[in-house]
Amino acid sequence: MLYYNNKYDEIEKMFIERMLSMAILAFDVGGSSVKYAVVQEDGTVEDKGSFKTPSDLEGFYEGLRQTKAKLKKGHAFSGAAFSMPGAVDDARGVIGGSSAIPYIHDFDIKSAMADVLGLPVAMENDANCAALGETWIGIAKDCKDVAFFVIGSGVGGAIVKDGRVHHGAHLHGGEFGYMVGDDGADADGATILSTAGSTENIARLCERLKGLPDHSLDGRKVFALAGEGDAEAAKAVKQMIESLARAIYNIQYSYDPECFVIGGGISAREDFVPAIQEAIDAILERVKVARIRPDVRTAEFGNDANLIGAVRHFLQTK
């Protein structure tokens, strides 16, 4: 046992304990970049960085090796936590479905990453990780039952039940984007939430309404135009907001979560969640029997949510 007799010894003690504390090496694997960080067991994020997503599997493994080599000089790792796209089956170590990174699918990638890093590995779907991060120490830390939405080019989601991700029988728990908004016939059949509630859709819709070339607008520009009073942009935004409000209302009265958390880049707009809440209130005005007002919150962690949630999943599997 070590004994510390003065303030200098205490400083040395703190330094040694810091050096010997076990952290988790976290990765958030995306189509364009792989973000990484050292995350302490209390969720503190340190030494963040990223590298461009490699074009092949061996390049991916090499990126993991180099990241660990760079970060291990100041840290001791108890394991590695991964946020991954696709239908992630941590128990089998396999990622099903499809994503922008085709080489990660349909084999035991978990064991391979553990061999590359020489560490225990846990992996979870990216939207599920974001939900776990916000439920653990973020905007929903006071809640055990949460529905999480990720709004972007589509609509992703996750269900947290009793503080843990509910995966469902087919790993589709929380895939709110598949919900049918109406039975109208567009080119792909019925309109699903991932179309109607996405920033991609309002950009394309606004372009059509204004007679503009394809891909001349994005979601942020449409919201800006709507704020300036542009009628076509306002119509596109209204459709998106109402689609999301209907989905949240329906989930409130089926799953009945304590709160909803809205993530994705567009959620950073101060008017976004209030607009959804206003549209929900309009539904409640029409449905007199409904007495529960959904509690809708804006995600807190932004780009760090997946890293923090991946670590939460790792700790839950220990």
Salt bridges, closest charged atoms under 4 A:
GLU41 OE2 - LYS318 NZ 3.29
GLU46 OE2 - ARG18 NH2 2.04
ASP47 OD2 - HIS75 NE2 2.61
GLU58 OE2 - ARG65 NH1 3.12
GLU62 OE1 - ARG65 NH1 3.08
ASP89 OD2 - ARG92 NH1 3.67
ASP90 OD1 - LYS110 NZ 3.12
ASP90 OD2 - HIS313 NE2 3.15
GLU124 OE2 - HIS167 NE2 2.73
GLU124 OE2 - HIS313 ND1 3.91
ASP142 OD1 - ARG297 NH1 2.82
ASP145 OD2 - LYS161 NZ 3.09
GLU200 OE2 - ARG204 NH1 2.60
GLU207 OE1 - ARG204 NE 2.85
ASP230 OD2 - LYS210 NZ 2.66
GLU232 OE1 - LYS210 NZ 3.50
GLU242 OE2 - LYS238 NZ 2.61
ASP271 OD1 - ARG269 NE 2.98
ASP281 OD1 - ARG293 NE 2.81
GLU285 OE1 - LYS288 NZ 3.83
ASP295 OD2 - ARG297 NH2 2.88
ASP304 OD1 - LYS48 NZ 3.22
